[in-house]
Amino acid sequence: MGVDGLRKSYGDKEAVRGVSLEIRTSEVFGLIGPNGAGKTTTLECLVGVRRPTAGLIRVLGFDPAGRSLELRRQLAVQPQEGTLFPQLRVRETIEMWASFYSQPMDVDQVLSEVGLAEQAGQKVKALSGGQRRRLLLAVSIVGRPKLLVLDEPAAGLDPQARELLWNVIRAHRRAGGSTLLTTHDMNEAAQLCDRVGVLVAGKVVASGTPAELVRDLGGLSTISFTTDAPASLAAVRMLPGVSGVRTESSRGRVLVQVSTKQGDAVLKHVASTPTLNAMDLSVAHGGLDEVFRNLVASASKDSGDDKAGGSDESS
């Protein structure tokens, strides 16, 4: 699935400003960003709910604006809020959606995967909010879609329901399907997504695997090790990018924690310096939440600079 130069305006407000993305086969791609960044508008253009102002979109080889029946058979969408028939029972609801497809999943299997087997005979109106979200997921996957599009699917779910959701998405990936989801949960993005794109003010400001983003954009890393030669730490303190060295005596050795923006270089120096006699080496990079905060702050600053320079580009 490819998106190139997607733009969407509402009057003089440009909500999406040149988004380009590629969703690969059998991957989970997460679109993360603050409220108002354009995530939902982007999804709506991708699935044909809204027509883009400009840009090229191809989903499974189709232009979603054409509302092709063949595309709809291969694409499933779970919006943040969806309407179900309140008087139908849970099993009846899934059976009805299954009837729309030539090779649907087994209804009992779907009920088990989304954790609604015990509620199969209940009417939809009797379900809790979290259970209704699970039912929305059930009707989304029952047709075996090639592409599953989920708009903040874990919002409002308890930890058990969230784990069920993640397992369903992983099973969909193992079966060869792709998933595009939006989320505000950086832990969800890090644990679940193969790649993520960070959308701020209608623009993708970074993309890659969570590990790549953390490594390249995560700010300070912490190098930890123990040494019996603390005098050799003077050279470590002088290394480029080192902002602090913390020490603590422990069992005849010194526990050292080095804060640095050049984690790989510092780690290499520590490991290759015989006089340090470094042991128990480890490195911890800043998390995806730190990357997210840094990117949002940087984009906000750039937006302010644009305005100061007289740009008419709306955020």
C-alpha distance (Angstrom), angle and dihedral (degrees) to the residues before:
residue distance angle dihedral
M1 . . .
G2 3.77 . .
V3 3.79 136.5 .
D4 3.78 120.7 -174.5
G5 3.80 124.5 -175.3
L6 3.81 96.2 -19.9
R7 3.80 113.7 -172.7
K8 3.79 129.2 175.9
S9 3.79 125.3 -177.8
Y10 3.79 132.8 -175.0
G11 3.77 104.9 -160.0
D12 3.80 106.2 -54.8
K13 3.82 92.1 -18.2
E14 3.81 113.6 97.5
A15 3.80 106.3 -157.6
V16 3.81 97.2 175.4
R17 3.79 118.4 34.3
G18 3.80 114.9 -168.5
V19 3.82 103.2 -39.6
S20 3.81 116.3 -176.7
L21 3.81 120.9 -175.2
E22 3.78 140.9 159.6
I23 3.81 121.7 -154.2
R24 3.79 110.9 -163.1
T25 3.79 129.0 -148.4
S26 3.81 113.9 -85.9
E27 3.79 96.7 7.7
V28 3.78 136.9 117.3
F29 3.80 110.5 -131.6
G30 3.78 118.7 -168.9
L31 3.79 124.5 -156.5
I32 3.79 109.3 -157.7
G33 3.76 130.3 -179.8
P34 3.81 144.3 125.2
N35 3.79 123.2 -76.9
G36 3.79 111.1 -70.5
A37 3.81 93.7 22.5
G38 3.82 92.9 123.6
K39 3.81 100.0 -103.3
T40 3.81 97.7 132.0
T41 3.81 92.7 41.9
T42 3.80 89.1 52.4
L43 3.80 91.4 51.5
E44 3.79 91.9 47.0
C45 3.80 90.8 54.1
L46 3.80 91.0 47.1
V47 3.80 93.6 54.8
G48 3.79 96.3 41.3
V49 3.79 99.4 -107.3
R50 3.81 90.5 118.5
R51 3.78 130.3 27.8
P52 3.79 114.3 -126.6
T53 3.78 120.4 -122.6
A54 3.81 89.3 -135.5
G55 3.78 140.7 -13.1
L56 3.79 140.1 71.2
I57 3.82 122.6 -84.6
R58 3.80 126.9 -176.5
V59 3.80 119.7 177.6
L60 3.81 114.6 -176.0
G61 3.79 87.3 -22.9
F62 3.82 95.5 -51.1
D63 3.78 135.9 104.2
P64 3.83 101.2 -120.8
A65 3.80 91.3 -150.3
G66 3.81 87.7 70.3
R67 3.84 90.2 64.2
S68 3.82 89.9 -140.4
L69 3.81 114.2 -164.2
E70 3.80 89.3 -139.4
L71 3.81 90.8 55.1
R72 3.78 91.9 48.9
R73 3.79 89.2 54.7
Q74 3.80 90.3 57.4
L75 3.80 99.9 37.7
A76 3.80 128.2 69.9
V77 3.79 126.7 -174.8
Q78 3.78 131.7 -163.3
P79 3.81 109.9 -168.6
Q80 3.80 123.8 -160.5
E81 3.79 88.4 -102.9
G82 3.78 124.9 23.6
T83 3.80 134.3 175.5
L84 3.78 119.9 -127.2
F85 3.78 130.1 -179.3
P86 3.82 103.3 -89.8
Q87 3.80 96.3 -157.1
L88 3.80 95.5 51.9
R89 3.77 119.6 91.4
V90 3.78 121.1 -118.9
R91 3.81 95.1 -106.1
E92 3.80 91.5 45.0
T93 3.79 90.2 52.6
I94 3.78 93.5 53.3
E95 3.81 91.9 43.0
M96 3.79 90.1 53.3
W97 3.81 92.4 53.0
A98 3.80 90.6 44.1
S99 3.81 89.4 56.8
F100 3.80 89.9 64.7
Y101 3.83 92.1 66.6
S102 3.79 133.8 65.3
Q103 3.82 96.3 -139.0
P104 3.81 108.7 23.5
M105 3.77 126.2 170.3
D106 3.78 119.3 -96.1
V107 3.81 107.9 -85.3
D108 3.82 93.9 -135.7
Q109 3.80 89.8 51.8
V110 3.80 90.6 52.1
L111 3.80 92.1 47.9
S112 3.80 89.7 52.2
E113 3.80 95.2 46.0
V114 3.80 94.4 52.3
G115 3.80 93.9 41.1
L116 3.82 98.1 -114.6
A117 3.80 101.0 114.7
E118 3.82 91.9 111.6
Q119 3.82 91.0 48.7
A120 3.82 95.5 48.8
G121 3.81 92.9 112.1
Q122 3.81 96.8 43.0
K123 3.76 122.9 103.1
V124 3.77 115.8 -111.2
K125 3.81 91.9 -118.6
A126 3.81 89.4 61.9
L127 3.80 94.7 57.3
S128 3.77 123.5 104.2
G129 3.80 119.9 -117.7
G130 3.79 92.1 -99.4
Q131 3.80 92.0 48.2
R132 3.78 90.9 51.8
R133 3.80 89.6 54.2
R134 3.79 88.9 52.1
L135 3.80 89.5 51.3
L136 3.80 90.1 51.3
L137 3.79 87.4 53.8
A138 3.81 90.4 48.6
V139 3.81 93.9 55.3
S140 3.81 88.7 45.7
I141 3.81 95.7 56.9
V142 3.82 101.4 34.3
G143 3.82 92.5 86.5
R144 3.85 93.5 55.0
P145 3.83 94.5 -120.0
K146 3.78 120.3 -160.1
L147 3.80 89.2 -142.2
L148 3.79 123.9 34.8
V149 3.82 116.0 -166.2
L150 3.80 116.1 -164.2
D151 3.80 125.2 -178.1
E152 3.82 107.9 -153.3
P153 3.82 92.3 -35.8
A154 3.82 95.5 177.3
A155 3.81 96.3 51.6
G156 3.79 109.2 126.9
L157 3.80 95.4 4.2
D158 3.78 122.2 132.5
P159 3.84 117.4 -124.8
Q160 3.82 93.7 -95.8
A161 3.80 93.0 50.3
R162 3.79 90.3 45.7
E163 3.80 90.8 54.1
L164 3.81 89.5 50.5
L165 3.78 89.1 51.9
W166 3.80 92.0 50.4
N167 3.79 91.0 49.3
V168 3.82 91.1 51.8
I169 3.80 91.0 51.3
R170 3.81 91.6 47.6
A171 3.80 90.8 49.6
H172 3.81 89.2 50.3
R173 3.81 88.9 53.3
R174 3.82 92.4 48.6
A175 3.80 88.5 52.7
G176 3.82 89.7 56.9
G177 3.80 99.0 -98.5
S178 3.80 127.4 132.6
T179 3.80 126.3 -135.0
L180 3.80 130.0 -157.0
L181 3.80 114.3 -170.0
T182 3.76 139.8 167.3
T183 3.78 121.0 -140.7
H184 3.80 143.2 166.7
D185 3.81 90.9 -159.1
M186 3.82 109.3 98.7
N187 3.80 91.1 -169.9
E188 3.81 89.2 55.3
A189 3.80 90.9 49.4
A190 3.80 92.1 48.4
Q191 3.80 95.9 45.0
L192 3.79 100.3 39.0
C193 3.80 111.3 26.7
D194 3.79 126.2 82.8
R195 3.82 89.5 -160.2
V196 3.78 135.1 3.7
G197 3.78 136.2 -159.4
V198 3.80 120.4 -152.2
L199 3.80 111.5 -141.0
V200 3.80 117.8 -164.2
A201 3.81 125.0 170.0
G202 3.80 91.6 -13.0
K203 3.81 96.0 -50.8
V204 3.81 133.3 100.0
V205 3.80 102.0 -123.3
A206 3.83 97.2 177.3
S207 3.80 140.0 2.3
G208 3.79 137.9 179.6
T209 3.77 140.5 93.3
P210 3.81 115.1 -37.8
A211 3.81 89.2 -113.0
E212 3.81 92.0 52.1
L213 3.80 92.8 49.5
V214 3.79 92.3 48.0
R215 3.80 91.7 47.5
D216 3.79 95.8 46.6
L217 3.80 102.7 32.7
G218 3.77 106.9 19.2
G219 3.77 98.0 101.6
L220 3.80 117.3 -141.0
S221 3.79 123.7 27.1
T222 3.81 123.8 -159.4
I223 3.82 118.4 -135.9
S224 3.81 111.9 -162.9
F225 3.81 127.9 -169.5
T226 3.79 142.8 135.4
T227 3.80 125.7 -118.1
D228 3.79 139.1 180.0
A229 3.83 91.2 -154.9
P230 3.82 105.9 66.4
A231 3.82 91.6 164.0
S232 3.81 87.9 71.2
L233 3.81 90.1 63.1
A234 3.81 90.3 83.2
A235 3.80 89.2 79.0
V236 3.82 90.8 49.4
R237 3.80 91.0 53.6
M238 3.79 89.6 55.9
L239 3.81 96.0 53.1
P240 3.84 116.8 116.7
G241 3.78 113.1 -96.0
V242 3.82 96.4 19.0
S243 3.80 110.0 133.2
G244 3.79 99.8 174.4
V245 3.81 145.7 -2.6
R246 3.80 119.7 -152.1
T247 3.81 121.3 -168.5
E248 3.78 135.0 -169.9
S249 3.81 128.5 178.4
S250 3.78 114.3 -124.0
R251 3.83 128.5 170.9
G252 3.78 96.0 -26.3
R253 3.80 94.8 -45.5
V254 3.78 132.8 83.7
L255 3.79 120.6 -114.7
V256 3.81 108.3 -143.4
Q257 3.81 129.1 -164.7
V258 3.80 117.2 -172.9
S259 3.82 120.3 -165.4
T260 3.79 111.7 -153.9
K261 3.77 145.8 152.5
Q262 3.82 90.1 -141.4
G263 3.77 101.5 57.4
D264 3.81 98.2 160.8
A265 3.81 93.9 49.8
V266 3.81 93.5 47.3
L267 3.80 91.9 46.1
K268 3.82 90.1 51.9
H269 3.82 91.3 49.8
V270 3.80 93.7 48.8
A271 3.79 93.4 46.7
S272 3.81 93.8 47.5
T273 3.84 98.4 45.8
P274 3.84 108.2 95.4
T275 3.80 94.7 -168.0
L276 3.81 90.7 62.2
N277 3.80 93.1 57.0
A278 3.82 86.5 -157.8
M279 3.79 116.9 -165.7
D280 3.82 135.4 176.3
L281 3.81 91.6 31.4
S282 3.80 117.9 -171.6
V283 3.80 137.5 159.2
A284 3.81 128.6 -151.6
H285 3.78 120.2 -169.0
G286 3.79 124.0 -156.8
G287 3.81 112.5 -89.0
L288 3.79 130.6 -107.2
D289 3.80 89.6 -98.8
E290 3.81 88.9 62.5
V291 3.81 90.5 49.5
F292 3.79 89.6 50.7
R293 3.81 93.8 50.3
N294 3.80 92.0 47.1
L295 3.80 93.2 50.2
V296 3.81 94.2 46.6
A297 3.81 91.3 48.0
S298 3.80 91.8 47.7
A299 3.81 93.2 47.3
S300 3.81 90.9 48.3
K301 3.81 90.4 52.2
D302 3.81 91.4 48.3
S303 3.79 89.8 49.2
G304 3.78 89.9 52.8
D305 3.81 90.5 49.2
D306 3.82 90.2 50.6
K307 3.79 91.2 53.4
A308 3.77 91.5 47.5
G309 3.78 87.9 53.5
G310 3.79 92.7 54.2
S311 3.80 98.9 -104.0
D312 3.79 114.7 161.6
E313 3.82 92.3 -154.0
S314 3.82 110.3 126.0
S315 3.79 122.6 -140.7
